[in-house]
Amino acid sequence: MSFTRTPLFVHISDINKQINEYERLVLVCKDKTASFGFKTLDIGTLFYRKRVSDEVLSEQQLSASFDEKRHYFLQCLTDYLLQMGGSDLSKGLFYYTSKFFLDWVDTQKKIFDFSNKDSVIDAYRRFSKYLVDRTLLADTDEENLAAHTAKQYQRNAAKLIAYIFDCHEIDIVSQAMQVQSQRYDVPVLPVAEKDHQKTYATLLNVFLEIHRIVVQEGSFPAHFKSVDEENFYFYSGFHHQTEKQHIQFDIQSYLAKYPVIPAFSKMLADFDLVENSKYRKRLRENRNEALYKLQQRNEIKRHI
C-alpha cells in the first residue's frame, strides 16, 4: 500500500491512551530482531480492502476502498491487543494472524460486512475451508501450510470474532470445518445448529436430574431423556464401522436392581467394560485398525 497518510503511533503498553482515529493508528511494540528494537502493527491499513490487490492502483483507488463498516471490528482488535496478557512478541503474533485472516478476506470476490456477525462468521467458515485445503490438498510445497500454523490462524480468528461479538469461542468454532493437528487426522466438520441445540438441551436435562438427586437429595429413580424423548444408546463410537453395535440403556431399570448406587468398578463389570474384558480388547483392536486405514487413505490422497 503506497499512499500518503499521517500515522498515529501508540505504544502497545499504553492501555490508558484514548484513541479516536483508528484509521491512522499504528501500534508499536518491542522486537529485538527488528530495526531500532521496535516493530509496528498497522491497524489503519486494515480499513482498506484493496491494500492486498495485485493490480497497480492509484492513490484515489486505494483511498476509495476504505471500509467504514470495519471501524468497530478494528477498534475491538486494538482493544484486544492492548488488554491481552503476555509478551509483545505474543501480541505481535496475534496481530499478524488476524491480519492474515483479513488479508485473505480482501482477496475474495465476495465483500463481507464486518459490522454484521453472520457475515463475519460466513467469512470465518470460508477461511477455515481454505486453511484445511492448504494443509491437505496443496499441489506444491510453497502452497502447503503446516497444520499447526493453520490451526493457530484458525483459532486466533475465532477468538477475535468471539470477542468482538460477545459470544463464546465454541459458538464460532462449531460453525466451520476445523484443521486438525496431526497429519493423519480427518478435519472435524461443523455441527449442525439443530443438532448442537439438541445436544445442549439433552445435557441440560441430565445435569438438572443429577443436581436434583445429589444436591437436593431427591429420591431415585433418576429420569434421563432427550428433548424428543428418544431412547438412550451406548455406541462403539468408531466412525469407520458401517454397522454399529449398541445396547439400550435404561438407567432407571439398572439402578432399581441395587438399594444403593453401585461402585464404579461394579458398573464397569456389569457392562463388560473392565480393562481385560473381551469388549474392551475388541474396541482397542478396532481403534488401531481404524487409525491404520485412515493413515493409509491420507497417504494415498497425497500421492494422487
WOCOR-V888183 format. One line per field, one symbol per residue. ss: DSSP state (A for helix, B for strand, O for the rest). phi: phi as a letter, one per 30 degrees, with the letter a starting at -180 (. if undefined). psi: psi as a letter, one per 20 degrees, with the letter a starting at -180 (. if undefined). A space follows every 50 residues. Layout:
ss=???
phi=???
psi=???
This chain:
ss=OOOOOOOBBBBOOOOOOOOOOAAABBBBBBOOOOAAABBBBBOAAAABAA AAOOOOOOAAAAAAOBOAAAAAAAAAAAAAAAAOOOOAAAAAAAAAAAAA AAAAAOOOOOOOOOOOAAAAAAAAAAAAAAAAAAAAOOOOOOOOOOAAAA AAAAAAAAAAAAAAOOOOAAAAAOOOOBOOOOOOOOOBOOOOAAAAAAAA AAAAAAAAAAAAAAOOOOOOOOOOOOOOOOOOBBBOOOOOOOOOOBBBOO AAAAAOOOOOOOOAAAAAAAOOOOOOOAAAAAAAAAAAAAAAAAAAAAAA AAOO
phi=.bcdacdcdbdddddcddcccddcdbdcbdaddcdiibbccddedddcdc dcddddcdddddddddcdddededddededddcddjddddddddddddde ddddedcdddcccdccdddddddddddddddddddccddbddddbedddd ddedddddedddddchbdedddeddbdcdcdcdcddeddddeeddddddd ddddddddddddddddhdcdddccaddcidddbccdicddddbcdbbdcc dddddddbdbddddddddddchcdecdddddddddddddddddddddddd ddcd
psi=pkqpqoqoppqiimijppphnhiipoqprqohirpjjqqqnoghhihohj hjqiqoqrhggghijpohiiggghghgggghhiqaarhghghghghhghg ghgggiiqhppqoiipghghhgghghgghggghhhhjphrhhhqpqghgh hgggghggggghggjlrqhhhghiiqppqqhqhjqpppqqpqgghghggg hghggghhhghggggjlrqrrpopqrhjkrqqqpqhjoiiphpppqqpon hghghiiqhrpqqhhgggghjljrhjqhghghggggghgghghgggghgg hhj.
